[in-house]
């Protein structure tokens, strides 16, 4: 199998961490591409008409895309335990919360990186951060118990979301009001899978 990816994307990182945690690194070739929201790489469009990463090209079927679909597929493929049935709805909601944090943080980065300064909207950027901040606060205040125990996709997604917030928006200091989550993240970031997938 082949994973179209960019090392800077938090959604890609979630898939890459899952690949390593599931023991699939030797079965999936990572294919870095240069693609942006304004210009999709033709290679990714050929596999995924939306042109977004990550996209997983399978050996036995059409390519699949969206990080949540890819990680769920890989978990089933490897007979993994990242989606425990006894807590499935909570874990899926935690994953969705983390993905929403990523979406808001990526949108902020795009506004700065892809728009000319005269066309940027500070109010829109702040609105996106408020979404991310509310999500981070919710994880800290309501979901910490789900970040403990056996590894699950919610943990991976939250770790990737927080690491991306550090990467692109470190001056926002999400840790200041979320110490339990900050402590958890500092520990989780030391996993081999997180170290191996850290953006260069």
Backbone torsions as a table, in degrees:
resi	resn	phi	psi	omega
1	UNK	NA	160.6	-177.5
2	UNK	-133.1	133.2	179.0
3	UNK	-110.6	112.7	171.7
4	UNK	-74.0	129.1	-169.7
5	UNK	-154.6	165.1	167.2
6	UNK	-134.1	134.6	-176.7
7	UNK	-66.3	-13.4	-178.2
8	UNK	-90.3	-15.8	-175.7
9	UNK	-78.6	128.5	177.0
10	UNK	-68.6	-29.1	178.0
11	UNK	-68.9	-41.7	175.3
12	UNK	-63.2	-43.3	-178.2
13	UNK	-60.4	-39.1	177.9
14	UNK	-57.3	-44.7	178.6
15	UNK	-66.2	-40.5	-178.7
16	UNK	-67.3	-38.7	176.3
17	UNK	-64.2	-45.6	179.3
18	UNK	-59.7	-41.9	178.5
19	UNK	-56.0	-45.8	-178.8
20	UNK	-70.6	-40.6	-179.6
21	UNK	-68.1	-27.5	179.5
22	UNK	-88.7	-1.3	179.0
23	UNK	73.4	31.2	-176.0
24	UNK	-108.6	7.2	-173.5
25	UNK	-59.0	-31.6	-178.5
26	UNK	-84.0	-2.5	-179.5
27	UNK	-107.9	-6.5	-175.8
28	UNK	-128.2	124.3	177.3
29	UNK	-90.0	128.1	177.6
30	UNK	-87.6	127.5	-176.9
31	UNK	-117.5	94.4	179.2
32	UNK	-65.7	138.4	176.5
33	UNK	-134.4	158.4	174.9
34	UNK	-102.6	107.1	-178.9
35	UNK	-144.9	147.5	178.0
36	UNK	-134.7	174.0	177.8
37	UNK	-65.2	-19.5	-178.5
38	UNK	-100.0	-18.5	-176.6
39	UNK	-148.5	102.9	-179.0
40	UNK	-82.0	136.7	176.1
41	UNK	-66.0	132.4	-179.8
42	UNK	-56.0	-31.3	-179.5
43	UNK	-64.9	-39.4	-179.8
44	UNK	-74.0	-36.9	179.6
45	UNK	-63.8	-34.6	179.1
46	UNK	-63.5	-30.4	-179.4
47	UNK	-95.9	-29.8	-174.8
48	UNK	-139.4	110.3	-174.8
49	UNK	-61.7	-22.6	178.3
50	UNK	-76.6	-23.4	176.9
51	UNK	77.1	22.0	-176.6
52	UNK	-106.0	156.0	175.9
53	UNK	-113.7	151.6	2.2
54	UNK	-78.9	153.8	170.9
55	UNK	-132.0	132.8	-179.3
56	UNK	-108.9	117.6	176.3
57	UNK	-91.0	117.2	-177.1
58	UNK	-93.6	160.0	178.5
59	UNK	-81.2	-22.5	-171.3
60	UNK	-122.8	22.8	180.0
61	UNK	-180.0	178.6	-179.6
62	UNK	-65.3	159.3	177.3
63	UNK	-62.1	147.2	175.5
64	UNK	-120.0	152.6	-176.0
65	UNK	-147.6	169.4	-167.1
66	UNK	87.2	123.5	-173.2
67	UNK	-58.1	-35.4	-179.9
68	UNK	-65.7	-36.2	178.4
69	UNK	-72.3	-41.9	-179.3
70	UNK	-62.5	-47.3	-177.9
71	UNK	-67.1	-35.1	177.7
72	UNK	-67.4	-41.2	177.9
73	UNK	-62.3	-47.6	-178.0
74	UNK	-64.7	-36.3	177.4
75	UNK	-62.4	-43.2	176.7
76	UNK	-66.2	-42.0	-179.0
77	UNK	-59.2	-39.6	-177.2
78	UNK	-93.3	2.9	-174.8
79	UNK	53.6	46.6	-177.3
80	UNK	-86.2	-175.0	-176.9
81	UNK	-129.4	28.6	-179.6
82	UNK	-75.2	-15.4	179.5
83	UNK	-123.1	74.6	-176.5
84	UNK	-65.1	126.7	-175.5
85	UNK	-63.2	-30.5	-176.5
86	UNK	-72.3	-12.5	177.1
87	UNK	-135.7	28.8	-168.3
88	UNK	-59.5	-42.3	-175.6
89	UNK	-71.4	-35.9	176.4
90	UNK	-67.2	-43.5	-179.5
91	UNK	-65.1	-42.2	178.6
92	UNK	-64.2	-37.9	178.4
93	UNK	-68.2	-39.7	176.6
94	UNK	-63.1	-42.2	177.1
95	UNK	-61.9	-43.3	179.9
96	UNK	-64.2	-37.3	176.9
97	UNK	-63.0	-45.6	178.3
98	UNK	-62.0	-42.1	179.4
99	UNK	-63.7	-35.9	178.2
100	UNK	-67.2	-35.8	174.8
101	UNK	-62.6	-45.0	177.7
102	UNK	-59.2	-47.0	-177.3
103	UNK	-58.4	-44.7	-179.8
104	UNK	-66.1	-42.5	-178.8
105	UNK	-67.1	-39.0	176.9
106	UNK	-66.4	-41.5	179.5
107	UNK	-60.7	-39.5	176.4
108	UNK	-61.8	-45.7	-179.4
109	UNK	-62.8	-41.6	179.0
110	UNK	-62.5	-40.4	-178.7
111	UNK	-58.9	-38.1	-178.8
112	UNK	-82.0	-41.6	-172.5
113	UNK	-81.7	-29.9	-171.8
114	UNK	-107.4	-15.1	179.2
115	UNK	-103.6	143.0	171.3
116	UNK	-59.8	150.0	-175.3
117	UNK	-56.2	-35.5	-177.8
118	UNK	-70.8	-15.5	-178.5
119	UNK	-103.4	-2.2	-178.1
120	UNK	-75.1	150.5	179.1
121	UNK	-115.8	101.7	177.1
122	UNK	-57.3	-36.5	179.8
123	UNK	-65.3	-39.1	179.6
124	UNK	-68.4	-40.1	177.4
125	UNK	-60.5	-44.4	-179.5
126	UNK	-65.9	-36.1	178.3
127	UNK	-64.1	-37.8	177.5
128	UNK	-67.0	-41.3	178.5
129	UNK	-64.4	-36.5	177.5
130	UNK	-60.6	-38.1	175.9
131	UNK	-62.7	-48.6	179.7
132	UNK	-61.4	-42.8	-178.2
133	UNK	-64.1	-40.7	177.1
134	UNK	-64.7	-39.9	178.2
135	UNK	-63.8	-44.7	179.1
136	UNK	-62.2	-43.4	178.8
137	UNK	-62.5	-39.7	179.1
138	UNK	-63.6	-42.2	178.0
139	UNK	-62.6	-44.2	-178.7
140	UNK	-64.2	-39.0	-172.6
141	UNK	-92.8	-22.5	-172.4
142	UNK	-125.0	-19.7	-167.9
143	UNK	-119.3	6.6	-175.4
144	UNK	-59.0	-33.8	-179.1
145	UNK	-63.0	-27.7	-180.0
146	UNK	-82.6	-7.9	176.9
147	UNK	-92.0	-2.0	176.8
148	UNK	-104.2	168.6	178.5
149	UNK	85.2	-165.0	-176.6
150	UNK	-56.4	147.3	-178.1
151	UNK	-58.6	135.1	174.8
152	UNK	-140.5	169.4	-174.8
153	UNK	-66.4	-27.9	176.7
154	UNK	-61.2	-42.9	178.3
155	UNK	-61.5	-46.5	-179.5
156	UNK	-61.6	-45.2	-177.7
157	UNK	-64.0	-44.2	179.8
158	UNK	-63.3	-44.3	180.0
159	UNK	-60.3	-42.4	-180.0
160	UNK	-68.1	-37.7	178.7
161	UNK	-64.9	-45.5	-178.4
162	UNK	-68.0	-38.2	177.9
163	UNK	-63.9	-37.1	177.9
164	UNK	-69.1	-38.0	176.1
165	UNK	-60.0	-39.6	175.6
166	UNK	-63.5	-44.0	-175.5
167	UNK	-63.7	-48.8	-173.3
168	UNK	-97.9	-24.4	-172.5
169	UNK	-136.6	42.2	-176.7
170	UNK	-59.6	-27.4	-179.3
171	UNK	-70.2	-11.8	-179.8
172	UNK	-77.9	-20.5	174.3
173	UNK	50.4	62.8	178.9
174	UNK	-63.1	-20.7	-177.6
175	UNK	-67.2	-28.1	-171.5
176	UNK	-54.9	-39.7	-177.4
177	UNK	-106.4	10.8	-174.4
178	UNK	-139.7	56.3	-172.8
179	UNK	-61.5	-44.2	178.3
180	UNK	-57.6	-42.8	179.6
181	UNK	-68.3	-38.4	178.3
182	UNK	-62.3	-41.9	178.4
183	UNK	-65.0	-42.1	178.8
184	UNK	-61.8	-46.0	-177.3
185	UNK	-63.2	-41.0	179.9
186	UNK	-58.8	-37.6	179.0
187	UNK	-74.3	-45.4	-177.5
188	UNK	-64.5	-34.0	-178.0
189	UNK	-64.1	-13.0	179.2
190	UNK	-87.2	-3.1	176.8
191	UNK	-62.4	146.5	-179.5
192	UNK	-56.5	-38.8	-177.3
193	UNK	-65.9	-34.0	178.9
194	UNK	-75.0	-42.4	179.1
195	UNK	-62.4	-41.5	-177.6
196	UNK	-67.7	-24.4	-176.3
197	UNK	-107.2	7.8	-179.4
198	UNK	-61.6	135.6	178.4
199	UNK	-58.7	139.8	179.4
200	UNK	-80.5	NA	NA
